[in-house]
Amino acid sequence: MINAIIEVFPVLMRGINITITVFIFSAIFSYLFAFIAGLCRVSNNKFVRGGTGVYVEIFRGTSLIVQLFWLYYAIPMLFDVGIDNRLMAGVLAISLNYGAYMSEIVRGSILAVEKGQTEASIALNLSRAQRMRIVIFPQALRMMLPEFGNYLIQILKATSLVSLIGMTDILYHGNILRSTNLSAAPTVYLLLLIFYFIMALPLIFLTRKGEQISKRGVAS
């Protein structure tokens, strides 16, 4: 077992940079899409709300794997333009998918702020933008933190899908090694579990910190 680990570990490490790179970019753009779409979903403009709603429902209602294949394989074939960069396709698919899910957290958190807060800010003669920036959004953000932390871990696990379009992440190298040496399969997948768990540990800590922050000042 020790010899197998010594053999497999360096192979998996070849893909760690790809996994981390995809995760970082996917997390950044997922949150960006989430905030933009979430704020658009509470807009007074019905066309903005409707257009954003179409995006959210499409990406929530279809498979991430299909979206990934669509962005990387189907669009170039259908429209003669596309995303020939695997990193861009992988990051965009994950970001659009999880951004759609998290936009509902943004929207729900904003709507969950007590109406009295809005009424009080109107009484102070604050504009809609000022009410959102000064009064509503800071309170809503605190509600978003626990779920945002959970989705951060989900995004990390979703990075494994980029191996399906040929990106050389840790799962890609693990599958190549397993295909050439079937006896190494148990060690490969055991180490993959450990790799993802170790990478998730800081995110689990951040999630718990987010939960603690969200409870501050809230009566039990």
BALOBA-1460 file (C-alpha; in Angstrom, 3 decimals):
// residues 220
<rec num="1" residu="m" x="0.000" y="0.000" z="0.000"/>
<rec num="2" residu="i" x="2.798" y="2.427" z="0.895"/>
<rec num="3" residu="n" x="4.587" y="1.682" z="-2.394"/>
<rec num="4" residu="a" x="1.347" y="2.278" z="-4.302"/>
<rec num="5" residu="i" x="0.849" y="5.648" z="-2.575"/>
<rec num="6" residu="i" x="4.439" y="6.643" z="-3.342"/>
<rec num="7" residu="e" x="3.788" y="5.802" z="-7.002"/>
<rec num="8" residu="v" x="0.396" y="7.495" z="-7.300"/>
<rec num="9" residu="f" x="0.931" y="10.655" z="-5.241"/>
<rec num="10" residu="p" x="3.402" y="12.420" z="-7.617"/>
<rec num="11" residu="v" x="1.149" y="11.649" z="-10.591"/>
<rec num="12" residu="l" x="-1.871" y="13.281" z="-8.978"/>
<rec num="13" residu="m" x="0.208" y="16.282" z="-7.922"/>
<rec num="14" residu="r" x="0.769" y="17.091" z="-11.603"/>
<rec num="15" residu="g" x="-2.863" y="18.206" z="-11.824"/>
<rec num="16" residu="i" x="-3.157" y="20.132" z="-8.566"/>
<rec num="17" residu="n" x="-2.380" y="23.489" z="-10.196"/>
<rec num="18" residu="i" x="-5.167" y="23.024" z="-12.742"/>
<rec num="19" residu="t" x="-7.681" y="22.061" z="-10.040"/>
<rec num="20" residu="i" x="-6.820" y="25.064" z="-7.873"/>
<rec num="21" residu="t" x="-6.785" y="27.464" z="-10.843"/>
<rec num="22" residu="v" x="-10.195" y="26.316" z="-12.062"/>
<rec num="23" residu="f" x="-11.581" y="26.543" z="-8.522"/>
<rec num="24" residu="i" x="-10.316" y="30.081" z="-7.872"/>
<rec num="25" residu="f" x="-11.590" y="31.511" z="-11.153"/>
<rec num="26" residu="s" x="-14.880" y="29.609" z="-10.909"/>
<rec num="27" residu="a" x="-15.484" y="30.862" z="-7.368"/>
<rec num="28" residu="i" x="-14.770" y="34.477" z="-8.306"/>
<rec num="29" residu="f" x="-17.036" y="34.480" z="-11.354"/>
<rec num="30" residu="s" x="-19.754" y="32.429" z="-9.640"/>
<rec num="31" residu="y" x="-20.108" y="35.079" z="-6.949"/>
<rec num="32" residu="l" x="-19.948" y="37.843" z="-9.540"/>
<rec num="33" residu="f" x="-22.763" y="36.282" z="-11.594"/>
<rec num="34" residu="a" x="-24.713" y="35.558" z="-8.401"/>
<rec num="35" residu="f" x="-24.661" y="39.161" z="-7.207"/>
<rec num="36" residu="i" x="-25.425" y="40.598" z="-10.638"/>
<rec num="37" residu="a" x="-28.280" y="38.170" z="-11.315"/>
<rec num="38" residu="g" x="-29.605" y="38.372" z="-7.759"/>
<rec num="39" residu="l" x="-29.783" y="42.170" z="-7.846"/>
<rec num="40" residu="c" x="-31.354" y="42.081" z="-11.293"/>
<rec num="41" residu="r" x="-34.017" y="39.704" z="-9.980"/>
<rec num="42" residu="v" x="-35.219" y="42.386" z="-7.545"/>
<rec num="43" residu="s" x="-35.055" y="45.178" z="-10.108"/>
<rec num="44" residu="n" x="-38.126" y="47.302" z="-10.832"/>
<rec num="45" residu="n" x="-37.527" y="46.796" z="-14.546"/>
<rec num="46" residu="k" x="-39.610" y="43.817" z="-15.687"/>
<rec num="47" residu="f" x="-37.389" y="43.191" z="-18.728"/>
<rec num="48" residu="v" x="-34.290" y="42.967" z="-16.535"/>
<rec num="49" residu="r" x="-36.126" y="40.648" z="-14.127"/>
<rec num="50" residu="g" x="-37.477" y="38.522" z="-16.957"/>
<rec num="51" residu="g" x="-34.180" y="38.203" z="-18.813"/>
<rec num="52" residu="t" x="-32.319" y="37.306" z="-15.646"/>
<rec num="53" residu="g" x="-35.051" y="34.824" z="-14.743"/>
<rec num="54" residu="v" x="-34.561" y="33.021" z="-18.062"/>
<rec num="55" residu="y" x="-30.822" y="32.691" z="-17.385"/>
<rec num="56" residu="v" x="-31.390" y="31.421" z="-13.842"/>
<rec num="57" residu="e" x="-34.011" y="28.831" z="-14.792"/>
<rec num="58" residu="i" x="-32.036" y="27.513" z="-17.772"/>
<rec num="59" residu="f" x="-28.845" y="26.989" z="-15.823"/>
<rec num="60" residu="r" x="-30.614" y="25.647" z="-12.724"/>
<rec num="61" residu="g" x="-32.792" y="23.333" z="-14.771"/>
<rec num="62" residu="t" x="-30.129" y="21.685" z="-16.922"/>
<rec num="63" residu="s" x="-27.138" y="19.491" z="-16.175"/>
<rec num="64" residu="l" x="-23.762" y="21.093" z="-15.526"/>
<rec num="65" residu="i" x="-22.083" y="18.369" z="-17.591"/>
<rec num="66" residu="v" x="-24.348" y="19.137" z="-20.562"/>
<rec num="67" residu="q" x="-23.641" y="22.860" z="-20.149"/>
<rec num="68" residu="l" x="-19.911" y="22.135" z="-20.119"/>
<rec num="69" residu="f" x="-20.132" y="20.037" z="-23.291"/>
<rec num="70" residu="w" x="-22.394" y="22.625" z="-24.915"/>
<rec num="71" residu="l" x="-19.940" y="25.451" z="-24.290"/>
<rec num="72" residu="y" x="-16.870" y="23.505" z="-25.379"/>
<rec num="73" residu="y" x="-18.183" y="21.224" z="-28.155"/>
<rec num="74" residu="a" x="-21.646" y="22.247" z="-29.378"/>
<rec num="75" residu="i" x="-21.396" y="26.031" z="-29.743"/>
<rec num="76" residu="p" x="-18.299" y="25.932" z="-32.019"/>
<rec num="77" residu="m" x="-20.015" y="23.358" z="-34.254"/>
<rec num="78" residu="l" x="-23.334" y="25.192" z="-34.466"/>
<rec num="79" residu="f" x="-22.198" y="28.791" z="-34.778"/>
<rec num="80" residu="d" x="-18.625" y="28.477" z="-36.036"/>
<rec num="81" residu="v" x="-17.536" y="30.492" z="-33.018"/>
<rec num="82" residu="g" x="-16.840" y="29.186" z="-29.611"/>
<rec num="83" residu="i" x="-14.588" y="28.684" z="-26.688"/>
<rec num="84" residu="d" x="-11.509" y="26.798" z="-27.792"/>
<rec num="85" residu="n" x="-9.806" y="27.358" z="-24.452"/>
<rec num="86" residu="r" x="-10.541" y="24.511" z="-22.043"/>
<rec num="87" residu="l" x="-9.908" y="26.631" z="-18.965"/>
<rec num="88" residu="m" x="-12.296" y="29.328" z="-20.157"/>
<rec num="89" residu="a" x="-14.997" y="26.798" z="-21.040"/>
<rec num="90" residu="g" x="-14.679" y="24.968" z="-17.727"/>
<rec num="91" residu="v" x="-14.689" y="28.116" z="-15.622"/>
<rec num="92" residu="l" x="-17.583" y="29.640" z="-17.570"/>
<rec num="93" residu="a" x="-19.760" y="26.516" z="-17.281"/>
<rec num="94" residu="i" x="-19.196" y="26.144" z="-13.541"/>
<rec num="95" residu="s" x="-19.588" y="29.888" z="-12.912"/>
<rec num="96" residu="l" x="-22.816" y="30.250" z="-14.879"/>
<rec num="97" residu="n" x="-24.296" y="27.161" z="-13.226"/>
<rec num="98" residu="y" x="-23.460" y="27.986" z="-9.628"/>
<rec num="99" residu="g" x="-24.004" y="31.696" z="-10.215"/>
<rec num="100" residu="a" x="-27.599" y="30.866" z="-11.144"/>
<rec num="101" residu="y" x="-28.119" y="28.861" z="-7.963"/>
<rec num="102" residu="m" x="-26.495" y="31.450" z="-5.718"/>
<rec num="103" residu="s" x="-28.414" y="34.311" z="-7.331"/>
<rec num="104" residu="e" x="-31.501" y="32.894" z="-5.651"/>
<rec num="105" residu="i" x="-29.692" y="33.152" z="-2.310"/>
<rec num="106" residu="v" x="-28.947" y="36.809" z="-3.062"/>
<rec num="107" residu="r" x="-32.536" y="37.490" z="-4.112"/>
<rec num="108" residu="g" x="-34.045" y="35.609" z="-1.182"/>
<rec num="109" residu="s" x="-31.768" y="37.294" z="1.346"/>
<rec num="110" residu="i" x="-32.611" y="40.767" z="0.038"/>
<rec num="111" residu="l" x="-36.329" y="40.023" z="0.175"/>
<rec num="112" residu="a" x="-35.930" y="38.558" z="3.675"/>
<rec num="113" residu="v" x="-34.811" y="41.889" z="5.146"/>
<rec num="114" residu="e" x="-37.708" y="43.244" z="7.186"/>
<rec num="115" residu="k" x="-39.921" y="45.703" z="5.343"/>
<rec num="116" residu="g" x="-39.637" y="48.044" z="8.304"/>
<rec num="117" residu="q" x="-36.008" y="48.632" z="7.341"/>
<rec num="118" residu="t" x="-37.063" y="49.786" z="3.887"/>
<rec num="119" residu="e" x="-39.828" y="51.949" z="5.296"/>
<rec num="120" residu="a" x="-37.431" y="53.562" z="7.758"/>
<rec num="121" residu="s" x="-34.892" y="54.303" z="5.011"/>
<rec num="122" residu="i" x="-37.664" y="55.825" z="2.863"/>
<rec num="123" residu="a" x="-38.584" y="58.022" z="5.823"/>
<rec num="124" residu="l" x="-34.951" y="59.167" z="5.891"/>
<rec num="125" residu="n" x="-35.367" y="60.221" z="2.239"/>
<rec num="126" residu="l" x="-32.788" y="57.730" z="0.946"/>
<rec num="127" residu="s" x="-32.875" y="56.868" z="-2.753"/>
<rec num="128" residu="r" x="-33.460" y="53.248" z="-3.842"/>
<rec num="129" residu="a" x="-29.741" y="52.818" z="-4.553"/>
<rec num="130" residu="q" x="-28.831" y="54.267" z="-1.164"/>
<rec num="131" residu="r" x="-31.392" y="52.068" z="0.602"/>
<rec num="132" residu="m" x="-29.911" y="48.989" z="-1.046"/>
<rec num="133" residu="r" x="-26.289" y="49.963" z="-0.417"/>
<rec num="134" residu="i" x="-26.544" y="51.332" z="3.107"/>
<rec num="135" residu="v" x="-29.483" y="49.558" z="4.734"/>
<rec num="136" residu="i" x="-30.692" y="46.425" z="2.945"/>
<rec num="137" residu="f" x="-27.645" y="44.824" z="1.329"/>
<rec num="138" residu="p" x="-25.402" y="44.751" z="4.443"/>
<rec num="139" residu="q" x="-28.136" y="42.922" z="6.346"/>
<rec num="140" residu="a" x="-28.842" y="40.583" z="3.449"/>
<rec num="141" residu="l" x="-25.138" y="39.787" z="3.040"/>
<rec num="142" residu="r" x="-25.012" y="38.402" z="6.554"/>
<rec num="143" residu="m" x="-27.821" y="35.998" z="5.676"/>
<rec num="144" residu="m" x="-26.003" y="34.885" z="2.517"/>
<rec num="145" residu="l" x="-22.741" y="33.892" z="4.201"/>
<rec num="146" residu="p" x="-23.587" y="30.354" z="5.425"/>
<rec num="147" residu="e" x="-25.046" y="29.224" z="2.091"/>
<rec num="148" residu="f" x="-22.286" y="30.917" z="0.127"/>
<rec num="149" residu="g" x="-19.773" y="28.900" z="2.134"/>
<rec num="150" residu="n" x="-21.572" y="25.657" z="1.312"/>
<rec num="151" residu="y" x="-21.615" y="26.497" z="-2.395"/>
<rec num="152" residu="l" x="-17.899" y="27.271" z="-2.273"/>
<rec num="153" residu="i" x="-17.298" y="23.624" z="-1.332"/>
<rec num="154" residu="q" x="-19.677" y="22.500" z="-4.085"/>
<rec num="155" residu="i" x="-17.712" y="24.560" z="-6.632"/>
<rec num="156" residu="l" x="-14.486" y="22.866" z="-5.548"/>
<rec num="157" residu="k" x="-16.015" y="19.435" z="-6.136"/>
<rec num="158" residu="a" x="-17.438" y="20.544" z="-9.483"/>
<rec num="159" residu="t" x="-13.942" y="21.302" z="-10.770"/>
<rec num="160" residu="s" x="-13.461" y="17.554" z="-11.257"/>
<rec num="161" residu="l" x="-15.805" y="17.757" z="-14.265"/>
<rec num="162" residu="v" x="-13.243" y="19.673" z="-16.332"/>
<rec num="163" residu="s" x="-11.392" y="16.399" z="-16.844"/>
<rec num="164" residu="l" x="-14.249" y="15.481" z="-19.212"/>
<rec num="165" residu="i" x="-13.058" y="18.105" z="-21.709"/>
<rec num="166" residu="g" x="-9.415" y="17.064" z="-21.428"/>
<rec num="167" residu="m" x="-8.152" y="19.418" z="-18.732"/>
<rec num="168" residu="t" x="-5.290" y="17.779" z="-16.871"/>
<rec num="169" residu="d" x="-6.559" y="18.200" z="-13.311"/>
<rec num="170" residu="i" x="-5.975" y="15.660" z="-10.539"/>
<rec num="171" residu="l" x="-8.915" y="13.495" z="-11.618"/>
<rec num="172" residu="y" x="-7.627" y="13.408" z="-15.210"/>
<rec num="173" residu="h" x="-4.210" y="12.165" z="-14.096"/>
<rec num="174" residu="g" x="-5.857" y="9.702" z="-11.711"/>
<rec num="175" residu="n" x="-8.009" y="8.242" z="-14.484"/>
<rec num="176" residu="i" x="-5.035" y="7.954" z="-16.846"/>
<rec num="177" residu="l" x="-3.043" y="6.103" z="-14.202"/>
<rec num="178" residu="r" x="-5.989" y="3.852" z="-13.376"/>
<rec num="179" residu="s" x="-6.529" y="3.000" z="-17.054"/>
<rec num="180" residu="t" x="-2.912" y="1.928" z="-17.467"/>
<rec num="181" residu="n" x="-2.669" y="0.118" z="-14.136"/>
<rec num="182" residu="l" x="-5.967" y="-1.334" z="-12.906"/>
<rec num="183" residu="s" x="-4.399" y="-2.595" z="-9.693"/>
<rec num="184" residu="a" x="-3.691" y="1.028" z="-8.708"/>
<rec num="185" residu="a" x="-7.385" y="2.024" z="-8.900"/>
<rec num="186" residu="p" x="-8.155" y="1.698" z="-5.144"/>
<rec num="187" residu="t" x="-5.112" y="3.795" z="-4.234"/>
<rec num="188" residu="v" x="-5.845" y="6.376" z="-6.935"/>
<rec num="189" residu="y" x="-9.400" y="7.010" z="-5.807"/>
<rec num="190" residu="l" x="-8.517" y="6.892" z="-2.132"/>
<rec num="191" residu="l" x="-5.893" y="9.596" z="-2.660"/>
<rec num="192" residu="l" x="-8.340" y="11.611" z="-4.774"/>
<rec num="193" residu="l" x="-10.814" y="11.565" z="-1.878"/>
<rec num="194" residu="i" x="-8.073" y="12.715" z="0.483"/>
<rec num="195" residu="f" x="-6.919" y="15.443" z="-1.932"/>
<rec num="196" residu="y" x="-10.390" y="16.932" z="-2.260"/>
<rec num="197" residu="f" x="-11.044" y="16.661" z="1.469"/>
<rec num="198" residu="i" x="-7.799" y="18.461" z="2.333"/>
<rec num="199" residu="m" x="-8.587" y="21.224" z="-0.157"/>
<rec num="200" residu="a" x="-12.099" y="21.516" z="1.291"/>
<rec num="201" residu="l" x="-10.926" y="21.870" z="4.902"/>
<rec num="202" residu="p" x="-10.147" y="25.622" z="4.692"/>
<rec num="203" residu="l" x="-13.503" y="26.135" z="2.966"/>
<rec num="204" residu="i" x="-15.294" y="24.248" z="5.746"/>
<rec num="205" residu="f" x="-13.574" y="26.537" z="8.251"/>
<rec num="206" residu="l" x="-14.656" y="29.618" z="6.276"/>
<rec num="207" residu="t" x="-18.226" y="28.304" z="6.153"/>
<rec num="208" residu="r" x="-18.324" y="27.935" z="9.922"/>
<rec num="209" residu="k" x="-16.876" y="31.409" z="10.358"/>
<rec num="210" residu="g" x="-19.561" y="32.701" z="8.031"/>
<rec num="211" residu="e" x="-22.228" y="31.044" z="10.145"/>
<rec num="212" residu="q" x="-20.782" y="32.627" z="13.288"/>
<rec num="213" residu="i" x="-20.691" y="36.070" z="11.665"/>
<rec num="214" residu="s" x="-24.260" y="35.687" z="10.434"/>
<rec num="215" residu="k" x="-25.443" y="35.021" z="13.996"/>
<rec num="216" residu="r" x="-23.816" y="38.066" z="15.556"/>
<rec num="217" residu="g" x="-26.325" y="40.512" z="16.898"/>
<rec num="218" residu="v" x="-29.207" y="38.084" z="16.327"/>
<rec num="219" residu="a" x="-31.279" y="37.231" z="19.378"/>
<rec num="220" residu="s" x="-31.426" y="33.510" z="20.136"/>
